[in-house]
Amino acid sequence: MNKTVSEDVQFRVLHLLEKQPHLSQREISKELALSLGGINYCLKALVQKGQIKVRNFRESNNKIRYAYILTPSGIEQKSRLTAGFLRRKMAEYEALRQEITALEAELESGADGAGRR
């Protein structure tokens, strides 16, 4: 997995867990449209880095569930990843905007020249 993809996955997981720490791995996988194995791998890496902690709690039907809590280190990492994610998305946006402008100009010049044959 390349670094940018990995950072984007980490960002998306941390962002989601900050808002909804009680989601199961399956729910995280579904919400982010990523494989369950990929989510498991990412969560294990985040725990190993000390960016999230796992807490057990009992659900009403007596099943044990987990809550993924961001640590101060995880909150700091999420901020760094947010900045990088935003820079990449702004660059993508600018490239798309320029491509759209060029295509619109091409269409306009093609429309002008279409009737001159």
C-alpha positions in Angstrom: 0.0 0.0 0.0 1.5 3.3 -0.9 2.1 6.0 1.8 -0.7 8.3 0.6 -3.3 5.6 0.5 -2.2 4.4 3.9 -2.4 7.9 5.3 -5.8 8.5 3.7 -7.1 5.3 5.3 -5.6 6.2 8.7 -7.2 9.7 8.4 -10.6 8.3 7.5 -10.5 5.7 10.3 -9.4 8.2 12.9 -11.9 10.8 11.7 -14.7 8.3 12.0 -13.7 6.9 15.3 -13.4 10.4 16.8 -17.1 10.8 16.1 -18.3 7.2 16.6 -15.9 5.3 18.9 -18.4 2.4 19.5 -18.5 1.2 15.9 -17.6 -2.4 15.2 -14.9 -3.2 12.7 -17.6 -4.4 10.4 -19.5 -1.1 10.7 -16.3 0.8 10.1 -15.6 -1.3 7.0 -19.0 -0.7 5.7 -19.0 3.1 6.5 -15.7 3.6 4.8 -16.2 1.1 1.9 -13.0 -0.7 2.8 -12.3 -4.4 3.4 -12.8 -5.8 6.9 -9.3 -7.2 6.8 -7.9 -3.7 5.9 -9.8 -2.1 8.8 -8.5 -4.8 11.2 -4.9 -4.2 10.0 -5.3 -0.4 10.3 -6.8 -0.6 13.8 -4.0 -2.9 15.0 -1.4 -0.5 13.6 -3.1 2.5 15.3 -3.2 0.6 18.6 0.5 -0.4 18.2 1.5 3.2 17.5 -0.5 4.3 20.6 -2.9 6.4 18.6 -6.0 4.6 19.8 -6.9 2.5 22.8 -9.4 -0.3 22.8 -12.0 -0.4 25.6 -14.4 -3.3 26.3 -18.0 -2.7 27.2 -21.1 -4.8 27.4 -24.0 -4.3 25.1 -27.5 -4.8 26.3 -27.7 -8.4 24.9 -24.6 -9.3 27.0 -22.2 -9.3 24.1 -18.8 -7.7 24.6 -18.1 -4.8 22.2 -15.2 -2.5 21.9 -14.8 1.3 21.8 -11.9 2.7 19.9 -10.7 5.9 21.8 -8.3 8.3 20.3 -5.3 9.0 22.5 -3.6 12.4 22.7 -1.1 11.1 20.2 -4.0 9.9 17.9 -5.6 13.3 18.1 -2.3 14.9 17.1 -1.8 12.4 14.3 -5.3 13.0 13.0 -4.6 16.8 12.8 -1.4 16.1 10.8 -3.2 13.7 8.5 -6.1 16.2 8.1 -3.7 18.8 6.9 -2.1 16.4 4.4 -5.5 15.1 3.2 -6.8 18.7 2.7 -3.7 19.6 0.7 -4.1 16.6 -1.6 -7.8 17.2 -2.1 -7.2 20.9 -2.9 -4.6 19.9 -5.5 -7.0 17.4 -7.0 -9.7 20.0 -7.0 -7.4 22.6 -8.8 -6.3 20.0 -11.4 -10.0 19.1 -12.1 -11.0 22.7 -12.3 -8.2 23.4 -14.9 -9.2 20.3 -16.8 -12.9 21.3 -16.9 -11.9 24.8 -18.0 -9.8 23.4 -20.8 -12.5 21.0 -21.9 -15.1 23.8 -21.9 -12.8 25.9 -24.1 -12.3 23.0 -26.4 -16.0 22.5 -26.7 -16.6 26.2 -27.4 -13.9 26.4 -30.1 -15.2 23.1 -31.6 -18.8 24.4 -31.7 -17.5 27.6 -33.4 -15.6 25.6 -36.0 -18.2 22.9 -36.6 -20.4 25.1 -38.9 -17.5 26.3 -41.1 -17.0 23.2 -43.3 
